[in-house]
Amino acid sequence: MAVTVASLMTPEPVVVDAETDVLRCARLMRNREIGSVGVALDGRLSGVLTDRDIVTRAVARDRDPRSIPVSEIATPDVITVPGDATVEEAEERMSKHAVRRLFVVD
């Protein structure tokens, strides 16, 4: 039987509102020991913010992370996979889209 992504995923992913400031997101990532958070707009997943996004789109540009809503620097194209997808299917999707993280959705 193939291993599914649901059996390997982070059990309680963090999703923040699009207006949450970047500093709060960075602290959530630190406290939860994770490298990304989902971004929701009107109750739907609209983006993903990674630790790399924070560094390259805020810190390296001398932007104040307290004053930037996460929606301004998050990556809008979220690559998703259903929970019943196999690890091989997830790996293929990650390779195709050149991403290191997938969101598991129902």
N, C-alpha and C positions, 0 to 999 in steps of 0.2 A: 504494500500500500504506500502511495506517495505521501510525503510530508507536505502539509499545507502551510501557507504563510500564517494562517490564524494561530497555528500552534507555536509559532516563533516570534510573533509580533510583540511589541511593547503593549502590555495589557491595558494601560490607561493613558493613551496619547493625550498630549496637552494641545488644546485648541483655544486660541484667544480671539477676541473681537478685533476687527480691522483697525479700530481707533486706539487700541492699547499702545502705549509708548514702547519704544525699542528697549529702553533700559529695563523696564519691567519684564519684558520677554527674555532678555539676557539673564536676569536674575532667576527667572523660572527655569531656564535651561541649566544654570549652575546648580540650583537646588535639587532639581530632579535628575541631574547627571545625564542630560540628553543633548543632542546636537541640533534639534529642530522642533518647531511648533507649527501646528496648522493655524491658518488664519481664516476666520469666518466672517462673512458679510451677509447680513440678512438670514442668518441661520444656515448658510451653506458654505462648504469649504471652497474658499476662493483663492487661496495661496498657501505658500509654505515659506517660513522664515528659518534660515539656517544660521549657525554660528558664523559661517563664511560670509553670508549676506551682511551680517552686522559689521564684520571687519572691513569688507571691501566697499560696502555702500554707505556706511556711516562713519565709523572710526577713522578709516584711512582718508576720508574726505573732510575730516575735522567737523563733522556734524554732531550736534548735541543729542545724544540718544534719549534724553528726557523730553525733547520737544518734537520728536519724529514719530508719527503714527506708523505702526508696523506695515500698514498698507502701502506706504511710500517706498519701502525697500524690499518687501517680500517678493519672492518669485511667483508670478501669477499662474503659471502652468504647473498644476499639481498632477503628478503621475500617480495613478491609483491602480489598485489591484483588488479583486474580490478575495474575501477570506478563504474561500475554498480553492484558490489557485495553488498550483504546486510551486515548490521552491524553484524548479526549473523554469516555469512560466514567469515567475517574478524576476529571476535572473535575466531572462531574455528581454523582458520589458525594460529593466534597468539599463542593460547594455544598449538597446535600441535608442533610448532617450538620453543616454549618457548621464544618468543620475545615480546617486549613492543611497537615496532614501525613497521609499514608496509609502503611500498612505493606503491602509487597508480599509476598504469601505464595504458596506452592505448594499 
